[in-house]
Amino acid sequence: MVADHHIRTQFLEVKKGQTCGLHQYAQATVNGKVRLTLDIKMYLDAKNPHDAVQIEGVPPLDVVINGGVAGDQATVAALVNTAPGLLKAPAGLLLMTDLPVPRIA
């Protein structure tokens, strides 16, 4: 993402025209049909920040979390919820797919 105006935070300053974040877009297809779309924008001074999930199904879901979920907090939550399964895992190098799905017991 490129800043369309001057942005100043408590940590840094970004001038108009400089990078102020990222935009990632990906699609997953099955047999030539799009089944999953990811469109994520994370940038400074975003207007109306939010996280949204849309699921076409029964029932269809269209969920918006105003203000979004802070990435640092979500990362820590995922790590903490993984700890019990990790402590029960065998020694050695493991993949996330080798561990049980994190959950609250």
C-alpha positions as CSV (number, residue, x, y, z in Angstrom):
1,M,0.0,0.0,0.0
2,V,1.2,3.5,-0.8
3,A,0.4,6.4,1.4
4,D,-1.9,8.9,-0.3
5,H,-1.2,11.5,2.4
6,H,1.4,12.2,5.2
7,I,1.0,9.8,8.1
8,R,2.5,10.3,11.6
9,T,2.3,7.7,14.4
10,Q,3.9,7.6,17.8
11,F,6.6,5.3,16.3
12,L,7.3,6.6,12.8
13,E,6.5,9.0,10.0
14,V,5.4,8.1,6.4
15,K,5.5,10.6,3.6
16,K,2.9,10.7,0.8
17,G,4.1,8.2,-1.8
18,Q,6.0,6.0,0.6
19,T,4.9,2.4,1.6
20,C,2.5,2.4,4.5
21,G,1.4,-1.3,4.6
22,L,0.6,-4.2,2.4
23,H,-2.1,-5.7,0.2
24,Q,-2.2,-9.5,-0.4
25,Y,-4.6,-11.3,-2.7
26,A,-4.8,-15.0,-3.3
27,Q,-7.3,-17.4,-4.7
28,A,-7.6,-21.2,-4.3
29,T,-9.3,-23.2,-7.1
30,V,-10.6,-26.7,-7.3
31,N,-11.2,-28.2,-10.7
32,G,-11.0,-24.7,-12.2
33,K,-13.6,-23.1,-9.9
34,V,-12.6,-20.5,-7.3
35,R,-13.4,-22.0,-3.8
36,L,-11.5,-19.6,-1.5
37,T,-10.4,-16.0,-1.8
38,L,-8.2,-14.1,0.5
39,D,-8.0,-10.3,0.2
40,I,-6.1,-8.6,3.1
41,K,-5.0,-5.0,3.4
42,M,-3.0,-3.9,6.4
43,Y,-1.8,-0.3,6.4
44,L,-1.4,2.8,8.5
45,D,-4.3,5.2,8.9
46,A,-6.9,2.9,7.4
47,K,-10.4,4.3,7.3
48,N,-12.9,2.0,9.0
49,P,-10.5,-0.7,10.0
50,H,-12.2,-4.1,10.4
51,D,-11.8,-7.9,9.8
52,A,-14.5,-9.6,7.7
53,V,-15.3,-13.1,6.8
54,Q,-17.9,-14.2,4.2
55,I,-18.9,-17.8,3.9
56,E,-21.3,-19.0,1.2
57,G,-23.1,-21.9,2.8
58,V,-26.2,-22.9,4.8
59,P,-26.5,-20.7,6.6
60,P,-24.5,-18.0,4.8
61,L,-22.2,-16.0,7.1
62,D,-21.2,-12.4,6.7
63,V,-19.2,-11.4,9.8
64,V,-17.6,-8.0,10.4
65,I,-15.4,-7.3,13.4
66,N,-15.3,-3.5,13.7
67,G,-11.8,-2.3,14.6
68,G,-10.4,-5.7,13.6
69,V,-8.4,-8.2,15.7
70,A,-4.9,-7.0,16.5
71,G,-2.4,-9.4,14.9
72,D,0.0,-9.5,17.9
73,Q,-2.8,-10.5,20.2
74,A,-4.1,-13.1,17.8
75,T,-0.6,-14.6,17.4
76,V,-0.1,-14.8,21.2
77,A,-3.5,-16.5,21.6
78,A,-2.7,-19.1,18.9
79,L,0.6,-19.8,20.6
80,V,-0.9,-20.2,24.1
81,N,-3.7,-22.4,22.7
82,T,-1.0,-24.6,21.0
83,A,1.1,-25.1,24.2
84,P,-0.9,-28.0,25.7
85,G,-0.7,-30.1,22.6
86,L,3.0,-29.2,22.1
87,L,3.8,-30.4,25.6
88,K,2.3,-33.8,24.9
89,A,4.1,-34.1,21.5
90,P,7.0,-36.4,20.9
91,A,10.5,-34.9,20.9
92,G,12.0,-33.8,17.6
93,L,11.2,-31.5,14.7
94,L,7.5,-31.4,14.0
95,L,5.2,-29.7,11.6
96,M,2.0,-27.9,12.7
97,T,0.1,-30.7,10.9
98,D,1.8,-33.2,13.3
99,L,0.1,-31.5,16.3
100,P,-3.5,-31.6,17.4
101,V,-5.7,-28.7,16.5
102,P,-5.4,-26.0,19.2
103,R,-8.5,-25.8,21.4
104,I,-9.5,-24.7,24.9
105,A,-9.8,-27.8,27.1
